[in-house]
Amino acid sequence: MEVRISVEDRTHPGQDCARWLHLRGEAPAEWELDTAHCAALRCSVRRAWVYDYLGLFRLPVRRPGAVIVTVRPRPVALSPEPPLPGAVSGGPMKPRVGAYAEEHELRPYRPGDPMRTVHWKLTAKTGEMIVREALVPCRARALLLVERRGGPDALDRVLEHLCWLSARLTQQGVSHTVLWPGENGVVHTALVDEAGQLDALLYRLLAEPADGADGWAPGWAPPQAEWSYTLRAEKEAADDAG
């Protein structure tokens, strides 16, 4: 069997390649992809032929669909480590009905309160329905601004730090919005509040061409946020909004 496979690098256009693979018997044919840089590689079968045992005749065979191979970044810690949103590390608290927490406040029962929140001992003592209302940290509104300019090496560094910082925020229970500039001044956004959403975000960042990516449009300003951080290839720096 003879198969021609092409690999299209969607992240860094112009790095595409193709080759013929020859399969004989049950021996597998392997092709090691270039994983030196983070990328989304679209692998597809362009031609596929099967030969008779003598190699005199060949017939085309049905080709499988294309697949995307994502070369993910390894998380790399920022140095120095930026301070996380203050609301996560001992900041203001807010009540949340039905939640469980060591810190709570007592208040009179209101219709709709879960019965499991009733403080029965205090209710029996006072003769009035009293409930425990859990106090949970206020989730800060956090923004991560990502710039993808600077070439494959620079993009690798940005995505490595993005993975690390996004994972830290998720572990602390901080929902955060990631923003990055696209073509023609369009700003893309993605919300991350659980680990699985980071994978989807990386796929989106790698599926778009990064070489020569546009920066922020002139005059564009990020939304107001309690905390923000900018990841850029040329000079990574934190922008704490307060």
N, C-alpha and C positions, 0 to 999 in steps of 0.2 A: 504494500500500500504506500502511496506517495501523498503527502499532505503539505500544503503551503500555508504557513501561519504568519499572520502579520500582527505586530504589536504597535499600537498607537498610543503615544504618551500625551494624554490630554492636559497634563499640568505644564509640560514644557514642549510645546509643538516644535517639530523639526527633529526630535529625537526618535522618530519612528524607525522600525526595522522589520524585516521579514526574512524567512528562510524556509527551505524545504526540509521536511522530516521524512525519513524512510523507515517503514515498519515492516519487519519480516518475522513471521511466525508469531510467537507470544512474547517476544522480547520488547519491553517498553522503550520508547524513545523519549529522552529528556532534553529539555532546553531550559537552561538557567536564565531567568530574567535579570535584568539590571536593576538592582535594588539599592544602588548607592545613594539615591535621593528619594525623598518623599514624592509620591506621584500616584496618579490613577492611570493604570495601563489597561487599555481595551484590547483584548486578545480575540482574534477571529480567524476562522479557517476560510481562506480565499479559494483554494482548490483542493480537491480530494479525489484521488483515483485509486482504483483497485485493479491489480494485474492478474492475469492467469499465471499458473505455475511456471510456464516457460518464459514469461515476460514478453509475449508477442502482442497481446491485446490488453487494452485497459478500458475500464468503464467508470464514468463519474458516479460518485456516491453522494447521498444526502449529507449536507454539511450541518453541524450543530450551530446553535446560536452563539453570539459573542458573549464573552464574560469580562467583567471588570475586576482586575487585581489591584487592590489598594495597598501601597507601600506606606504603612503608618509610621509616624514619628515615635521615638522613645521619649517619655517624659523626662525633662531636664529641669532641675530646680533653678530658680532665679537667684542670683547673688548680687547684692543682698536681697534677702526675702522681703517682699513688700508687706506692709501691715494689711491684714484683712479688714473688712468692714467692721467698725466698732460695735455695731448692733449684735454681731455674732459673739464677740468676746466680752460679755458683761455689759452690753448696752441696754437701752430701754426695753421694758417688757410690755406685752399687751395681753389682755384676756382672750382666751379661746375656749368656747363652750365645748364640752365633751372630750377635751384632751386631758392627758394625764401628765403631771409635772410635780416635782418636789415643791416648787414655789406656787402658791395659789392664794386667792383671796376668798373671803366669805361674803355672801350676799343673799338677800331674800330670794326665794324660788320664784321663777317667772314661767308662765305657760310655755311649754315646748322644751324646757330643760330636761335632759336625760335623767331618769330616776337613779342611775348609778352615781350621779354626782351629788346626791342628797347626803348631807352630813347628819346621819340619823341620831347620833348621841346628842349633838347640839340641838337638833330639832325637838327631841324628847325633852330636853332641859328647858328650852325657851317656849315650847308650844307653838313655834312658828317654823314653817319649812325653810331650811337654810341649805344652800348648795355650796360646794367647792368649785370655784372657777379657776382653772389652771392659768398660770401666767407663762407665756412662751416668749422667746426673744422676737423682737420685731425684725423681720427679714429686710435687710438693706436692699435698696435698689442699686444693683451693681452693673457696670458696663465694662466690657473688654473691647478695645478698639484694635483691630488687626490690620497691619499694612503688609502687603505681600510683594513689594518690590525689592530688587536687589540680587536676583539670580538664584539658582538652586541651593547653594550653600546658605545664603541668607534666609531663604524660605524655610529650610530645614530648621534653623535655629528658632525662628519665630514660632513654628508649629510645635517644636519640642517644648518651648516655654508655655505655649498656649495649653497643651495637654496637661502639663503639671499644674498650672495655675487654675484651670477649670476644674480639675479633679479636687484640688484643695478646697475650692469654694463649694463644690457639691458635697464633699464630706462634712463641711461645716453647716450644711443646710441652706446655703445662700443661692437663690435663683439668680442667674445673671444672663444678660443679653450680649451677644457677640455681634459686632458690626464690622463690616469691611467694605471698601469701595469697589465697585464694579465698573463696567464700561459706561461711557457717556454720563458720568456723574451719579449713577444709580448706587445707592447705599443698600447693601444686603444686611439682613438681620436674622438671627437665630436665637431662640430662647433655650437655655440649658438649665434644667433643674433636676436632672437625674443622669446617671452614668451613661445609659444607652443613647441619650441625645447627643453626647459628645461624638460618638461614632458617626452619626448622621451628619453632624456639622463638618467633621473632617472630610467626609466624602464630598460635600458641597464645595469646600475650599479647594480640594484637589481636582475636582472635575472641571473647574474653570481655568483657562490659561493664565498662568502667573507671570510669564515672561512679558515684561513691558506693561504690567498691570497699571491702571490709572491710580492716582492718589485721590485724596479727598477733593471734592470740587471747591473752587475758590469761594470763600464766604460761608462754607458749610460749617456748622457747629454741632457737636453732639448733643443729645437730649440732656436735660438736667438730671443729675443722679447724685445719690449720697456718696458713691464711691466709684472710681473709674481707674482703669489702667490701660496704657497704650503699649502695644507690642509692635516694634518696628525693627526692620533689618539694620538700618544704618546706625541707629543709636537708640537702644531700648531704654525707656524711661517711664517712671510711674507718674501719673497725673492724678493726685488725690484731690477729689472735689470737696472734701470736707466730711 
